[in-house]
Amino acid sequence: MTKQTEHTLSSKHLFIQKIIQKKCMRIFCMHVFSMSCLAILLFAATSHNALATTDPPRENLVPGGIAVVPISKVHTILTPHVTYNNRRVMVLDGKFIWYAVVGISLAAKPGQHELRIDRADGKIKIKTFTVKPKKYEAQHITLKDKRKVNPYKKDLTRIKKEKKLISSAFQSWRNDVPSETLFTLPVEGRLSSPFGLRRFFNKQARKPHSGIDIAAPKGAPIKAPAGGEILRTGNYFFNGNSVFIDHGQGLVTMYCHMDKIDVKVGQQVKQGEAIGKVGMTGRVTGPHVHWSVSINDTRVDPNLFFPETIETALAKKAKLN
Ligand SMILES: [Zn+2]
């Protein structure tokens, strides 16, 4: 081999080597690029999970309704601390805005109401919303068991004790954001008593109906309308066998008059998971579930957690069966 050919060969070799190097580099770059993309996607997915956005329930600015109040436009990692009548209020992440979800009491007076926002910088901000008047219908119920209308003295001691337990359950607060604010039906049946009715038992005025009643056959399953943690179970004078679910951020739901309780305190439940069976324990005229939905320790209309009314949802379910 001459020196000339040797030189050509080695330069050819070098040329091929360069091409291979370039190709390798390109493959490496593509690999790095795709890995970065994957990392970005993974980061986006996890950070989205950490700052998951939740749609609020429907707003209805009446007693027993819900106010959805924008709190701050600037998105900060720290959730603003919001209170209404000295009670902590649910704050949800709406992508570019924080908003407070406020339960309005059935006893709330129409007019302007104030929310207090304690900012991270120590400043206090006040936001207002206006409550419109609403007159709920009256309902007269006749109970054969007169003891459930005018309880005995020994019953009153039990009722007083239970009232405290029930109130403390509704006051529960966990920072966890509810996994769902759009509910599924807790039971299939007929809406037998709507929310907010002004009630009279054997012609005597009692507290308004702070939940809804769904009549269903004894033994029908009761399912969690949203994920959460079993907060309390028990048997109460008026409410019978009951279950409380804590969904987080002050959202607590209660199921009463159950025949059987199938969950334990501390148990985590998913949306649609069975928690017990329909019964007629406590103050009832027939088998049904009394269902209460509470936010900031205020019982609100459960209809607001459905895109349509509960009655429509129940009718649709009945048609499917
Ligand atoms: Zn009821």
Boltz pocket constraint, residues with backbone or C-beta under 6 A from the ligand:
constraints:
  - pocket:
      binder: B
      contacts: [[A, 193], [A, 209], [A, 211], [A, 212], [A, 213], [A, 289], [A, 290], [A, 291]]
      max_distance: 6.0
